[in-house]
Amino acid sequence: MHSTTIAVDVAKSVFEIAVSQRPGRVSARRRLSRGQFSRFLAEQAPATVVMEACGMAHFWGREAGVRGHRVVLLPPHAVRPYVLRNKTDGADAKGLLEAVRNESIRPVPVKSVDQQLLAGLHRMRSAWMGTRTARLNTVRGLLRELGLTIPVGARQVVPHVGALVSDADSGLPDALRPVLAEAAREIRELEARVHAVDRALGGLASTSALLVRLRTIPGVGVLTATALVAFVGDAHRFPSGRHLASYLGLTPRESSSGLRRRLGAISKRGDPYLRMLLIHGARSVLCHAKKATGEPDRLRRWALDRERSRGHNKAAVALANKLARVAWAVWRRERAYGVPAQPREA
Protein backbone atom coordinates (compact mmCIF):
# COMPACT_ATOMS: atom_id res chain seq x y z
CA MET A 1 0.00 0.00 0.00
CA HIS A 2 1.50 3.32 -1.11
CA SER A 3 0.66 6.04 1.44
CA THR A 4 2.24 8.81 -0.65
CA THR A 5 0.55 10.16 -3.76
CA ILE A 6 2.54 12.18 -6.30
CA ALA A 7 0.50 14.17 -8.84
CA VAL A 8 2.40 15.21 -11.96
CA ASP A 9 1.21 17.82 -14.44
CA VAL A 10 3.13 16.63 -17.51
CA ALA A 11 4.48 19.16 -20.02
CA LYS A 12 7.11 19.24 -22.76
CA SER A 13 9.93 20.55 -20.58
CA VAL A 14 8.59 21.62 -17.16
CA PHE A 15 6.77 19.30 -14.73
CA GLU A 16 4.63 20.52 -11.83
CA ILE A 17 4.76 18.11 -8.86
CA ALA A 18 2.33 17.96 -5.94
CA VAL A 19 3.07 15.47 -3.15
CA SER A 20 0.34 14.40 -0.74
CA GLN A 21 0.88 12.35 2.42
CA ARG A 22 -2.79 12.29 3.36
CA PRO A 23 -5.98 12.84 1.32
CA GLY A 24 -6.97 16.40 0.61
CA ARG A 25 -3.70 18.08 1.59
CA VAL A 26 -0.62 18.97 -0.45
CA SER A 27 2.52 18.54 1.63
CA ALA A 28 5.10 19.60 -0.97
CA ARG A 29 5.32 21.18 -4.39
CA ARG A 30 8.13 21.01 -6.92
CA ARG A 31 8.72 22.40 -10.41
CA LEU A 32 11.22 20.25 -12.31
CA SER A 33 12.78 19.94 -15.73
CA ARG A 34 12.80 16.66 -17.68
CA GLY A 35 16.17 15.57 -16.31
CA GLN A 36 15.29 16.61 -12.77
CA PHE A 37 11.96 14.78 -12.96
CA SER A 38 13.68 11.55 -14.04
CA ARG A 39 16.05 11.79 -11.05
CA PHE A 40 13.11 12.68 -8.79
CA LEU A 41 11.32 9.43 -9.72
CA ALA A 42 14.47 7.41 -9.02
CA GLU A 43 15.05 9.04 -5.61
CA GLN A 44 11.47 8.74 -4.30
CA ALA A 45 10.29 5.78 -2.25
CA PRO A 46 7.60 3.68 -3.96
CA ALA A 47 4.47 5.83 -4.24
CA THR A 48 1.33 6.29 -6.34
CA VAL A 49 2.14 8.51 -9.32
CA VAL A 50 -0.92 10.16 -10.88
CA MET A 51 -0.89 11.80 -14.32
CA GLU A 52 -3.33 12.76 -17.03
CA ALA A 53 -3.39 10.39 -20.00
CA CYS A 54 -1.90 12.92 -22.40
CA GLY A 55 1.22 13.31 -24.53
CA MET A 56 4.29 11.53 -23.05
CA ALA A 57 2.23 10.23 -20.13
CA HIS A 58 2.63 6.60 -21.22
CA PHE A 59 6.41 7.03 -21.54
CA TRP A 60 6.71 8.54 -18.07
CA GLY A 61 4.27 5.94 -16.75
CA ARG A 62 6.61 3.18 -17.92
CA GLU A 63 9.59 5.03 -16.42
CA ALA A 64 7.82 5.35 -13.06
CA GLY A 65 6.70 1.72 -13.12
CA VAL A 66 10.28 0.53 -13.67
CA ARG A 67 11.30 2.48 -10.57
CA GLY A 68 8.73 0.68 -8.40
CA HIS A 69 5.93 3.25 -8.42
CA ARG A 70 2.26 2.50 -8.93
CA VAL A 71 1.11 4.50 -11.94
CA VAL A 72 -2.43 5.85 -12.40
CA LEU A 73 -3.35 7.61 -15.64
CA LEU A 74 -6.64 9.51 -15.52
CA PRO A 75 -8.70 10.71 -18.51
CA PRO A 76 -8.19 14.49 -18.90
CA HIS A 77 -11.91 15.21 -19.29
CA ALA A 78 -12.57 13.51 -15.94
CA VAL A 79 -9.92 15.57 -14.15
CA ARG A 80 -11.05 18.97 -15.44
CA PRO A 81 -14.05 19.35 -13.05
CA TYR A 82 -11.66 19.09 -10.09
CA VAL A 83 -9.65 22.14 -11.22
CA LEU A 84 -11.26 24.98 -9.28
CA ARG A 85 -11.16 28.60 -10.38
CA ASN A 86 -8.20 29.54 -12.62
CA LYS A 87 -6.28 26.93 -14.58
CA THR A 88 -2.61 26.78 -13.63
CA ASP A 89 -0.03 24.00 -13.44
CA GLY A 90 -0.38 23.96 -9.65
CA ALA A 91 -4.19 23.79 -9.88
CA ASP A 92 -3.96 20.95 -12.40
CA ALA A 93 -1.71 18.94 -10.06
CA LYS A 94 -4.08 19.58 -7.13
CA GLY A 95 -7.02 18.50 -9.32
CA LEU A 96 -5.26 15.21 -10.03
CA LEU A 97 -4.96 14.55 -6.28
CA GLU A 98 -8.70 15.11 -5.88
CA ALA A 99 -9.73 13.13 -8.97
CA VAL A 100 -7.72 10.02 -8.05
CA ARG A 101 -9.84 9.68 -4.91
CA ASN A 102 -12.98 9.20 -7.05
CA GLU A 103 -13.30 5.45 -7.57
CA SER A 104 -15.85 5.90 -10.36
CA ILE A 105 -13.16 7.37 -12.65
CA ARG A 106 -11.60 4.45 -14.48
CA PRO A 107 -7.85 4.84 -15.03
CA VAL A 108 -6.25 4.46 -18.45
CA PRO A 109 -3.80 1.52 -18.72
CA VAL A 110 -0.20 2.42 -19.48
CA LYS A 111 0.57 1.46 -23.07
CA SER A 112 3.58 -0.72 -23.83
CA VAL A 113 6.13 0.17 -26.49
CA ASP A 114 4.62 -2.46 -28.82
CA GLN A 115 1.18 -0.90 -28.42
CA GLN A 116 2.51 2.55 -29.18
CA LEU A 117 4.30 1.15 -32.22
CA LEU A 118 1.00 -0.15 -33.62
CA ALA A 119 -0.81 3.06 -32.65
CA GLY A 120 1.87 5.16 -34.36
CA LEU A 121 1.52 3.22 -37.61
CA HIS A 122 -2.25 3.67 -37.51
CA ARG A 123 -1.99 7.39 -36.78
CA MET A 124 0.42 7.99 -39.66
CA ARG A 125 -1.74 5.91 -42.02
CA SER A 126 -4.85 7.84 -40.98
CA ALA A 127 -3.08 11.19 -41.48
CA TRP A 128 -1.87 10.22 -44.96
CA MET A 129 -5.33 8.94 -45.90
CA GLY A 130 -6.83 12.26 -44.81
CA THR A 131 -4.30 14.19 -46.89
CA ARG A 132 -5.00 11.94 -49.89
CA THR A 133 -8.75 12.53 -49.58
CA ALA A 134 -8.20 16.29 -49.39
CA ARG A 135 -6.05 16.26 -52.54
CA LEU A 136 -8.60 14.16 -54.42
CA ASN A 137 -11.42 16.52 -53.49
CA THR A 138 -9.36 19.56 -54.46
CA VAL A 139 -8.54 18.15 -57.88
CA ARG A 140 -12.17 17.17 -58.51
CA GLY A 141 -13.36 20.63 -57.50
CA LEU A 142 -10.87 22.46 -59.73
CA LEU A 143 -11.78 20.36 -62.77
CA ARG A 144 -15.49 20.64 -62.10
CA GLU A 145 -15.21 24.44 -62.21
CA LEU A 146 -13.80 24.05 -65.74
CA GLY A 147 -16.63 21.76 -66.80
CA LEU A 148 -14.50 18.60 -66.58
CA THR A 149 -15.97 15.84 -64.43
CA ILE A 150 -14.34 12.66 -63.18
CA PRO A 151 -16.34 9.45 -62.58
CA VAL A 152 -17.12 8.44 -59.00
CA GLY A 153 -14.34 6.56 -57.21
CA ALA A 154 -11.00 7.53 -55.77
CA ARG A 155 -9.17 5.27 -58.22
CA GLN A 156 -10.60 7.21 -61.17
CA VAL A 157 -8.94 10.53 -60.32
CA VAL A 158 -5.25 9.99 -61.09
CA PRO A 159 -5.76 8.20 -64.47
CA HIS A 160 -8.24 10.84 -65.66
CA VAL A 161 -5.98 13.70 -64.55
CA GLY A 162 -3.09 12.12 -66.43
CA ALA A 163 -5.21 11.79 -69.56
CA LEU A 164 -6.40 15.41 -69.34
CA VAL A 165 -2.88 16.73 -68.79
CA SER A 166 -1.41 14.79 -71.71
CA ASP A 167 -4.26 15.64 -74.12
CA ALA A 168 -3.60 18.99 -75.80
CA ASP A 169 -7.27 19.25 -76.85
CA SER A 170 -8.78 18.50 -73.42
CA GLY A 171 -9.60 22.17 -72.77
CA LEU A 172 -7.37 22.31 -69.69
CA PRO A 173 -5.51 25.66 -69.33
CA ASP A 174 -1.78 25.29 -69.93
CA ALA A 175 -0.87 27.01 -66.65
CA LEU A 176 -2.90 24.41 -64.74
CA ARG A 177 -1.39 21.33 -66.38
CA PRO A 178 1.89 21.14 -64.36
CA VAL A 179 0.00 21.87 -61.13
CA LEU A 180 -2.45 19.02 -61.68
CA ALA A 181 0.37 16.70 -62.73
CA GLU A 182 2.15 17.48 -59.46
CA ALA A 183 -1.09 16.86 -57.52
CA ALA A 184 -1.45 13.45 -59.21
CA ARG A 185 2.16 12.62 -58.36
CA GLU A 186 1.53 13.58 -54.71
CA ILE A 187 -1.57 11.37 -54.57
CA ARG A 188 0.41 8.40 -55.93
CA GLU A 189 3.14 9.03 -53.34
CA LEU A 190 0.60 9.16 -50.51
CA GLU A 191 -0.92 5.87 -51.71
CA ALA A 192 2.54 4.28 -51.77
CA ARG A 193 3.11 5.42 -48.16
CA VAL A 194 -0.24 3.95 -47.09
CA HIS A 195 0.56 0.63 -48.79
CA ALA A 196 3.94 0.55 -46.99
CA VAL A 197 2.18 0.96 -43.63
CA ASP A 198 -0.31 -1.76 -44.59
CA ARG A 199 2.58 -4.12 -45.33
CA ALA A 200 4.23 -3.27 -42.01
CA LEU A 201 1.00 -3.92 -40.10
CA GLY A 202 0.48 -7.17 -42.00
CA GLY A 203 3.96 -8.35 -41.07
CA LEU A 204 3.37 -7.57 -37.39
CA ALA A 205 -0.06 -9.23 -37.46
CA SER A 206 1.36 -12.49 -38.81
CA THR A 207 3.80 -12.83 -35.90
CA SER A 208 1.25 -12.50 -33.07
CA ALA A 209 -1.01 -15.39 -32.08
CA LEU A 210 -3.57 -12.96 -30.63
CA LEU A 211 -3.78 -10.99 -33.88
CA VAL A 212 -4.13 -14.20 -35.89
CA ARG A 213 -7.07 -15.26 -33.68
CA LEU A 214 -8.76 -11.85 -33.92
CA ARG A 215 -8.55 -11.97 -37.71
CA THR A 216 -10.71 -15.11 -37.76
CA ILE A 217 -13.69 -12.94 -36.76
CA PRO A 218 -15.88 -11.89 -39.72
CA GLY A 219 -15.26 -8.24 -40.62
CA VAL A 220 -12.02 -8.03 -38.63
CA GLY A 221 -8.92 -7.74 -40.78
CA VAL A 222 -5.37 -6.57 -40.23
CA LEU A 223 -6.33 -2.95 -39.57
CA THR A 224 -9.08 -3.67 -37.05
CA ALA A 225 -7.15 -6.42 -35.24
CA THR A 226 -4.00 -4.32 -34.82
CA ALA A 227 -6.06 -1.27 -33.82
CA LEU A 228 -7.82 -3.30 -31.11
CA VAL A 229 -4.50 -4.39 -29.62
CA ALA A 230 -3.02 -0.88 -29.93
CA PHE A 231 -5.89 1.10 -28.40
CA VAL A 232 -7.57 -1.42 -26.07
CA GLY A 233 -4.43 -3.07 -24.74
CA ASP A 234 -5.79 -5.96 -22.70
CA ALA A 235 -9.36 -7.25 -22.90
CA HIS A 236 -9.00 -8.95 -19.51
CA ARG A 237 -9.69 -5.61 -17.81
CA PHE A 238 -13.28 -5.74 -19.11
CA PRO A 239 -15.58 -8.08 -17.15
CA SER A 240 -17.82 -8.72 -20.18
CA GLY A 241 -18.09 -8.09 -23.87
CA ARG A 242 -20.72 -5.41 -23.27
CA HIS A 243 -18.21 -3.44 -21.21
CA LEU A 244 -15.81 -3.45 -24.16
CA ALA A 245 -18.59 -2.38 -26.55
CA SER A 246 -19.53 0.40 -24.13
CA TYR A 247 -15.87 1.47 -23.91
CA LEU A 248 -15.87 1.81 -27.71
CA GLY A 249 -19.07 3.88 -27.71
CA LEU A 250 -21.19 1.21 -29.40
CA THR A 251 -23.90 0.89 -26.73
CA PRO A 252 -27.02 3.11 -26.49
CA ARG A 253 -26.96 6.39 -24.62
CA GLU A 254 -29.38 6.17 -21.70
CA SER A 255 -31.63 8.91 -20.33
CA SER A 256 -33.85 7.33 -17.70
CA SER A 257 -35.83 8.61 -14.76
CA GLY A 258 -38.16 6.90 -12.35
CA LEU A 259 -39.96 4.01 -14.00
CA ARG A 260 -39.28 5.26 -17.51
CA ARG A 261 -36.17 3.98 -19.29
CA ARG A 262 -35.07 5.65 -22.51
CA LEU A 263 -32.34 4.30 -24.76
CA GLY A 264 -31.17 6.49 -27.61
CA ALA A 265 -28.46 6.38 -30.23
CA ILE A 266 -24.99 5.01 -29.47
CA SER A 267 -22.93 7.07 -27.04
CA LYS A 268 -19.94 7.50 -29.44
CA ARG A 269 -17.56 7.50 -26.49
CA GLY A 270 -14.11 6.01 -26.83
CA ASP A 271 -11.80 6.07 -29.82
CA PRO A 272 -13.67 7.14 -33.02
CA TYR A 273 -11.06 5.57 -35.29
CA LEU A 274 -11.51 2.10 -33.80
CA ARG A 275 -15.29 2.47 -33.82
CA MET A 276 -15.14 3.47 -37.49
CA LEU A 277 -13.11 0.37 -38.37
CA LEU A 278 -15.59 -1.92 -36.61
CA ILE A 279 -18.58 -0.31 -38.34
CA HIS A 280 -16.91 -0.54 -41.76
CA GLY A 281 -16.11 -4.19 -41.03
CA ALA A 282 -19.77 -4.77 -40.15
CA ARG A 283 -20.85 -3.15 -43.43
CA SER A 284 -18.51 -5.50 -45.30
CA VAL A 285 -20.03 -8.52 -43.55
CA LEU A 286 -23.54 -7.37 -44.48
CA CYS A 287 -22.64 -6.80 -48.13
CA HIS A 288 -20.97 -10.19 -48.49
CA ALA A 289 -23.82 -11.94 -46.65
CA LYS A 290 -26.33 -10.58 -49.19
CA LYS A 291 -24.20 -11.73 -52.12
CA ALA A 292 -23.42 -15.20 -50.74
CA THR A 293 -25.17 -18.12 -52.43
CA GLY A 294 -25.06 -20.62 -49.57
CA GLU A 295 -26.89 -20.66 -46.27
CA PRO A 296 -25.51 -17.89 -43.98
CA ASP A 297 -24.19 -18.76 -40.55
CA ARG A 298 -25.83 -17.67 -37.32
CA LEU A 299 -24.05 -14.29 -37.10
CA ARG A 300 -24.77 -13.28 -40.69
CA ARG A 301 -28.37 -14.51 -40.47
CA TRP A 302 -28.88 -12.34 -37.38
CA ALA A 303 -27.33 -9.33 -39.15
CA LEU A 304 -29.54 -9.76 -42.21
CA ASP A 305 -32.63 -9.98 -39.99
CA ARG A 306 -31.62 -6.70 -38.31
CA GLU A 307 -31.14 -5.08 -41.71
CA ARG A 308 -34.60 -6.11 -42.90
CA SER A 309 -36.26 -4.82 -39.74
CA ARG A 310 -34.22 -1.69 -38.92
CA GLY A 311 -32.35 -0.67 -42.07
CA HIS A 312 -28.76 -0.99 -43.25
CA ASN A 313 -27.11 1.67 -41.07
CA LYS A 314 -28.64 0.55 -37.78
CA ALA A 315 -27.91 -3.07 -38.63
CA ALA A 316 -24.26 -2.19 -39.34
CA VAL A 317 -23.86 -0.46 -35.96
CA ALA A 318 -25.61 -3.33 -34.17
CA LEU A 319 -23.33 -5.81 -35.89
CA ALA A 320 -20.28 -3.70 -34.94
CA ASN A 321 -21.42 -3.98 -31.33
CA LYS A 322 -21.69 -7.73 -31.77
CA LEU A 323 -18.22 -7.93 -33.36
CA ALA A 324 -16.73 -6.06 -30.38
CA ARG A 325 -18.27 -8.62 -28.02
CA VAL A 326 -17.02 -11.49 -30.17
CA ALA A 327 -13.53 -9.94 -30.15
CA TRP A 328 -13.66 -9.81 -26.33
CA ALA A 329 -14.62 -13.52 -26.18
CA VAL A 330 -11.89 -14.55 -28.64
CA TRP A 331 -9.36 -12.47 -26.68
CA ARG A 332 -10.34 -13.77 -23.25
CA ARG A 333 -10.79 -17.44 -24.14
CA GLU A 334 -7.72 -17.59 -26.43
CA ARG A 335 -9.71 -19.46 -29.03
CA ALA A 336 -10.28 -18.57 -32.68
CA TYR A 337 -13.76 -17.63 -33.83
CA GLY A 338 -15.91 -20.64 -34.66
CA VAL A 339 -13.69 -23.14 -32.83
CA PRO A 340 -15.77 -25.03 -30.23
CA ALA A 341 -14.54 -25.27 -26.67
CA GLN A 342 -12.63 -28.38 -25.69
CA PRO A 343 -14.61 -30.69 -23.38
CA ARG A 344 -13.35 -30.87 -19.83
CA GLU A 345 -11.75 -34.08 -18.73
CA ALA A 346 -13.68 -36.07 -16.17
Sequence and secondary structure as in RCSB ss.txt:
>XXXX:A:sequence
MHSTTIAVDVAKSVFEIAVSQRPGRVSARRRLSRGQFSRFLAEQAPATVVMEACGMAHFWGREAGVRGHRVVLLP
PHAVRPYVLRNKTDGADAKGLLEAVRNESIRPVPVKSVDQQLLAGLHRMRSAWMGTRTARLNTVRGLLRELGLTI
PVGARQVVPHVGALVSDADSGLPDALRPVLAEAAREIRELEARVHAVDRALGGLASTSALLVRLRTIPGVGVLTA
TALVAFVGDAHRFPSGRHLASYLGLTPRESSSGLRRRLGAISKRGDPYLRMLLIHGARSVLCHAKKATGEPDRLR
RWALDRERSRGHNKAAVALANKLARVAWAVWRRERAYGVPAQPREA
>XXXX:A:secstr
    EEEEE  SSEEEEEEESBTTB  EEEEEEHHHHHHHHHHS S EEEEES TTHHHHHHHHHHTT EEEEE 
HHHHGGG  SS  HHHHHHHHHHHTT TTS  B    HHHHHHHHHHHHHHHHHHHHHHHHHHHHHHHHHTT   
 SSGGGHHHHHHHHHH TTS   GGGHHHHHHHHHHHHHHHHHHHHHHHHHHHHHTT HHHHHHTTSTT  HHHH
HHHHHHH  GGGSSSHHHHHHHTT SEEE  BTTB  EEEE   S HHHHHHHHHHHHHHHHHHHH  S   HHH
HHHHHHHHHH HHHHHHHHHHHHHHHHHHHHHHT  TT        
